[in-house]
Amino acid sequence: MFPSGISGGRESGSRPMTPVRDRMPAPLKGRILVVDDESEIRESLEALLDLEGYQVDQAANAAEGERKLETRAYDLVLLDLMMPDKSGMEMLRDVRERDRHTPIFMITAYGTLEAAVQAVKLGANDYLAKPWDNEKLLIEIDRVISGQRLIDENTQLKRALKQRYSFPSIVGKSDRMLRVLDLVMQVAGSRSTILITGETGTGKELIAKAIHANSPRVDHSFVAVNSGSLPGDLLESTLFGHVKGAFTSAIHNKKGAFEVANKGTIFFDEVGTIAAETQSKLLRVIQEKEFTPLGSNEVMKVDVRILAATNADLRKMVEERKFREDLYYRLNVININLPPLRDRREDIPLLIQHFLEKFSKENEKFLDENQRSILRFEPEAMQLLLDHNWPGNVRELENVVERAVVLASTQVIPLDVLPDYLLHAGGIRLRRSENGALPSDASLFEIVADFERKTIVEQLERCNWSQTEAAETLHVPLSTLNQKIKRLNIDVKRRGEKTN
């Protein structure tokens, strides 16, 4: 006998030892399937693993093991080599044809180098000969499951979180944004559910990521779910997962967002679009901290912090019976309201510089020796950006700056690279005194714009209001001259009629 391990039962002629229960059960660390035709081996492994905090399912043969793998997800499989209905190698090959993800350990009393090599080639993660050392087995199981979870987290926005969506990446110095960041700092370390409100494009997901990145959950997954982009049935599958056969296209088991986000954070974007039936299930998860995958009867416990965002008036939707009142109060424990960009215009220059840096680096153009952007907007273009109302908020500004960086051919970005809708949105209307001159307190921008307007008008008059000829004599592209004429409110049509 091997006092620290499990022997091979039928294969070695001895009986397995049952570990002594001298420790309190640990918290649940994962789900393991043991596939072995010897009940003593299965029960001994279950007793050992249960003490370590694992939930263990048993299968007495390959067929039963494959059925269990089709109906639920496991963190690891312990698979015997010798079974009456199918060998462990055959089952390993069949499982790996449809599942390259779940770790599998082969266990056998007949440990040969050739068998180990074959098992690894077929996709086994490890090959263990009976009897094995219990402590070494537990260490290896913990290592593989932890490693696989780390890989899963890296595929769930972990790459983005390397940059730590902390406060330095949220640009703004206005009083309203500073108050928002103060509130984020206060709530980040709590477990409270938070509702982030604001117009489209104000940066609600960025704030959610900042909360997660500054919370004790930062080393676990941040899972974002865009509720508005998914139909009801697909949203439920996305949230709660499903088992094979739950619906027509469910050909494999799939973990849902809540299971993936366990111990981390789940973010619901546009939560107001969730259908009524899904709202009730979401309420249950928040209240009971448990859910049931589609097609399954198993209730799963989760520890997830919930952040939600919306650009809708949820209070009004409650009054109109379009959103559950009890769910609204569960989500709206703490509210963070983001101001629109038009209400924090002092942040626009900072945001423009931030996006110039970002897109200059992404496009690898207009960078100095320190990899800093040397791009800047000409005064007229900058003034237009400052004056615009930005209905699309920060996202709209980001798109405009990205376009400008891509189209820029010189260090100074001219007005004509801005989108047409911006150029058409507001012409320059210069202030005039009673005698038609600029006022004494005119800004440099107004003085420059007034001079440019007079120059263009004089040149157009010399060219009998031919814009093509004027552009040639002014040495600018015709498109640039046309944009300046529109921006400076020069009425070319009316003036041209007077000369005829």
KAURUR-V713809 format. One record per backbone hydrogen bond with DSSP energy under -1.0 kcal/mol. NH is the residue of the N-H (numbers start at 0). CO is the residue of the C=O. E is the energy in kcal/mol with one decimal. If there is no record, write none. Layout:
NH;CO;E / NH;CO;E
This chain:
4;1;-2.2 / 10;7;-1.8 / 12;8;-2.1 / 13;8;-1.0 / 21;19;-1.6 / 28;52;-3.4 / 31;54;-2.9 / 32;75;-2.1 / 33;56;-2.8 / 34;77;-3.2 / 35;58;-2.2 / 41;37;-2.1 / 42;38;-2.9 / 43;39;-2.2 / 44;40;-2.5 / 45;41;-2.5 / 46;42;-2.4 / 47;43;-2.3 / 48;44;-2.9 / 49;45;-2.7 / 50;46;-1.5 / 52;49;-1.4 / 53;48;-2.3 / 54;29;-2.9 / 56;31;-2.4 / 58;33;-2.2 / 64;60;-2.1 / 65;61;-2.8 / 66;62;-1.9 / 67;63;-2.2 / 68;64;-2.0 / 69;65;-1.3 / 71;67;-1.3 / 74;30;-2.8 / 75;30;-1.1 / 76;102;-1.9 / 77;32;-3.0 / 78;104;-3.2 / 79;34;-2.7 / 80;106;-2.0 / 87;80;-3.2 / 90;86;-2.2 / 91;87;-2.7 / 92;88;-2.4 / 93;89;-2.3 / 94;90;-2.8 / 95;91;-2.4 / 96;92;-1.0 / 97;94;-1.3 / 98;94;-1.7 / 104;76;-3.2 / 105;125;-2.4 / 106;78;-2.8 / 107;127;-1.9 / 115;111;-2.1 / 116;112;-2.5 / 117;113;-2.3 / 118;114;-2.5 / 119;115;-2.2 / 120;116;-2.2 / 121;117;-1.8 / 123;118;-2.7 / 124;103;-2.9 / 125;103;-1.1 / 127;105;-3.5 / 129;107;-3.6 / 133;3;-2.7 / 136;132;-2.5 / 137;133;-2.7 / 138;134;-2.3 / 139;135;-2.3 / 140;136;-2.6 / 141;137;-2.5 / 142;138;-2.2 / 143;139;-2.4 / 144;140;-2.5 / 145;141;-2.3 / 146;142;-2.2 / 147;143;-2.5 / 148;144;-2.2 / 149;145;-1.9 / 150;146;-1.9 / 151;147;-2.2 / 152;148;-2.5 / 153;149;-2.2 / 154;150;-1.3 / 160;156;-1.8 / 162;159;-1.2 / 163;160;-1.6 / 165;163;-4.1 / 168;165;-1.6 / 169;166;-2.2 / 177;173;-2.5 / 178;174;-2.0 / 179;175;-1.6 / 180;176;-2.5 / 181;177;-2.1 / 182;178;-1.9 / 183;179;-2.3 / 184;180;-2.2 / 185;181;-1.7 / 186;182;-2.0 / 187;183;-1.9 / 189;186;-1.6 / 193;305;-1.4 / 194;333;-2.8 / 195;307;-3.4 / 196;335;-2.5 / 197;309;-1.2 / 201;198;-1.6 / 206;202;-1.9 / 207;203;-2.0 / 208;204;-2.5 / 209;205;-1.9 / 210;206;-2.3 / 211;207;-2.2 / 212;208;-2.8 / 213;209;-1.3 / 214;211;-1.7 / 217;214;-1.5 / 219;216;-2.5 / 222;264;-2.7 / 224;266;-3.2 / 226;224;-1.2 / 226;268;-1.9 / 228;225;-1.2 / 234;230;-2.6 / 235;231;-2.0 / 236;232;-1.7 / 237;233;-2.4 / 238;234;-2.5 / 239;235;-3.1 / 240;236;-1.9 / 241;253;-1.9 / 242;293;-2.0 / 244;249;-3.0 / 245;242;-2.0 / 249;246;-1.9 / 250;248;-1.7 / 253;241;-2.8 / 256;237;-2.9 / 257;238;-2.4 / 259;255;-2.3 / 260;256;-2.4 / 261;258;-1.1 / 262;302;-3.5 / 263;260;-3.2 / 264;220;-2.8 / 265;304;-2.7 / 266;222;-3.1 / 267;306;-2.8 / 268;224;-2.6 / 270;308;-2.4 / 272;269;-1.7 / 273;270;-1.5 / 278;274;-2.3 / 279;275;-1.7 / 280;276;-1.3 / 281;277;-2.6 / 282;278;-2.3 / 283;279;-1.6 / 284;280;-1.8 / 285;281;-2.2 / 286;282;-2.5 / 287;283;-3.4 / 288;284;-1.9 / 290;299;-2.0 / 293;240;-2.4 / 295;292;-1.9 / 299;290;-3.4 / 301;288;-2.2 / 304;263;-2.2 / 306;265;-2.5 / 307;193;-2.6 / 308;267;-2.7 / 309;195;-1.8 / 313;311;-1.2 / 316;312;-2.1 / 317;313;-2.2 / 318;314;-1.8 / 319;315;-1.9 / 320;317;-1.6 / 321;316;-3.2 / 322;316;-1.0 / 327;323;-2.2 / 328;324;-2.0 / 329;325;-1.5 / 330;326;-2.4 / 331;327;-2.6 / 333;192;-1.0 / 335;194;-2.4 / 337;196;-3.0 / 342;339;-1.6 / 343;340;-1.7 / 346;343;-2.2 / 347;344;-1.6 / 350;346;-2.5 / 351;347;-2.7 / 352;348;-2.2 / 353;349;-2.4 / 354;350;-2.5 / 355;351;-2.4 / 356;352;-2.3 / 357;353;-2.2 / 358;354;-2.7 / 359;355;-1.9 / 360;356;-1.9 / 361;357;-2.1 / 362;358;-2.0 / 364;359;-1.9 / 367;371;-2.6 / 370;367;-2.1 / 373;365;-2.2 / 375;410;-1.7 / 377;412;-2.7 / 381;377;-2.7 / 382;378;-2.5 / 383;379;-1.8 / 384;380;-2.0 / 385;381;-2.1 / 386;382;-2.0 / 387;383;-1.6 / 392;389;-1.6 / 394;200;-1.3 / 396;392;-2.0 / 397;393;-2.6 / 398;394;-2.0 / 399;395;-2.1 / 400;396;-2.4 / 401;397;-2.5 / 402;398;-2.2 / 403;399;-2.0 / 404;400;-2.4 / 405;401;-2.3 / 406;402;-2.3 / 407;403;-1.4 / 412;375;-3.5 / 416;413;-1.2 / 417;414;-1.9 / 422;418;-1.8 / 423;419;-2.6 / 427;486;-5.6 / 432;436;-3.3 / 435;432;-1.9 / 441;438;-1.6 / 446;442;-2.3 / 447;443;-2.7 / 448;444;-2.8 / 449;445;-2.5 / 450;446;-2.2 / 451;447;-2.6 / 452;448;-2.4 / 453;449;-2.3 / 454;450;-2.3 / 455;451;-2.3 / 456;452;-2.5 / 457;453;-2.6 / 458;454;-2.1 / 459;455;-2.5 / 460;456;-2.3 / 461;457;-1.9 / 462;458;-1.5 / 463;460;-1.4 / 464;459;-4.1 / 465;462;-1.2 / 469;465;-2.3 / 470;466;-2.4 / 471;467;-1.7 / 472;468;-2.2 / 473;469;-2.1 / 475;470;-2.2 / 480;476;-2.1 / 481;477;-2.6 / 482;478;-2.0 / 483;479;-2.2 / 484;480;-2.5 / 485;481;-2.0 / 486;482;-2.6 / 487;483;-2.5 / 488;485;-1.1 / 489;484;-2.3 / 491;489;-1.7 / 494;490;-1.9 / 495;491;-2.3 / 496;492;-1.8 / 497;493;-1.2 / 499;496;-1.1
